[in-house]
Amino acid sequence: MWLWVKKPDMRSSGHFGSCTSCVRIRLELDDKEVLISDFDDWHFVLNDSFYADNEKEWDDYYLGKLSMSKEESWNRIFDFNRLRDPEWHGTDSRCFQGVAGRINISRVNKVEHFVTRKQREI
């Protein structure tokens, strides 16, 4: 099960299409039940790409100058204290996501059904 660590603002675009029926479930889980990662950094894994700290490291990896494997670089998505180069990663604050294998129904605190707003056409 994929989770947001903090409740997202569903009024922003990118979550669902216009007028979509949705369900939001609020859970209370122990830290040991959830694997948390950085949402944006997870895209390096999804895109099967090396997770570089900066442009120089990116170039060095693709030029074969680094001993770190692509898969080893992915461990960085779990290091939340890692300093980030704002020129490479941007200045937005981190957004955390989680995954959990199995969630007992007793961990559910609230279930909300809603329909997303009609989005303006671009």
URSULFEN-V73804 format. One record per residue. N is the residue number from 0. PHI is phi in radians with two decimals (* if undefined). Layout:
((N | PHI) (N | PHI))
//
This chain:
((0 | *) (1 | -1.60) (2 | -2.34) (3 | -1.63) (4 | -1.30) (5 | -2.05) (6 | -1.04) (7 | -1.35) (8 | -1.41) (9 | -1.28) (10 | -1.34) (11 | -1.37) (12 | -1.41) (13 | 1.78) (14 | -1.54) (15 | -2.52) (16 | -1.30) (17 | -1.03) (18 | 0.97) (19 | -1.66) (20 | -1.30) (21 | -2.37) (22 | -2.33) (23 | -1.97) (24 | -2.03) (25 | -1.73) (26 | -2.13) (27 | -2.20) (28 | -2.16) (29 | -1.35) (30 | -0.93) (31 | -1.24) (32 | -1.62) (33 | -2.27) (34 | -1.71) (35 | -1.79) (36 | -2.50) (37 | -1.38) (38 | -1.03) (39 | -1.16) (40 | -1.14) (41 | -1.03) (42 | -1.17) (43 | -1.10) (44 | -1.20) (45 | -1.02) (46 | -1.61) (47 | 0.93) (48 | -2.11) (49 | -1.18) (50 | -1.65) (51 | -1.63) (52 | -1.38) (53 | -2.83) (54 | -1.13) (55 | -1.08) (56 | -1.12) (57 | -1.01) (58 | -1.09) (59 | -1.07) (60 | -1.09) (61 | -1.30) (62 | -1.64) (63 | 1.34) (64 | -1.63) (65 | -1.92) (66 | -1.57) (67 | -1.30) (68 | -1.45) (69 | -1.00) (70 | -1.13) (71 | -1.14) (72 | -1.13) (73 | -1.16) (74 | -1.05) (75 | -1.12) (76 | -1.18) (77 | -1.79) (78 | -1.73) (79 | -1.39) (80 | -1.67) (81 | -1.13) (82 | -1.19) (83 | -2.05) (84 | -1.34) (85 | -1.09) (86 | -1.27) (87 | -1.73) (88 | -1.75) (89 | 1.49) (90 | -1.96) (91 | -1.12) (92 | -1.22) (93 | -1.18) (94 | -2.12) (95 | -1.81) (96 | -2.15) (97 | -2.44) (98 | -2.34) (99 | -2.41) (100 | -1.29) (101 | -2.42) (102 | -2.15) (103 | -1.24) (104 | -1.00) (105 | -1.18) (106 | -1.52) (107 | -1.45) (108 | -1.71) (109 | -2.75) (110 | -2.20) (111 | -2.13) (112 | -1.73) (113 | -2.69) (114 | -2.06) (115 | -1.18) (116 | -1.18) (117 | -1.21) (118 | -1.54) (119 | -1.21) (120 | -1.44) (121 | -1.56))
//
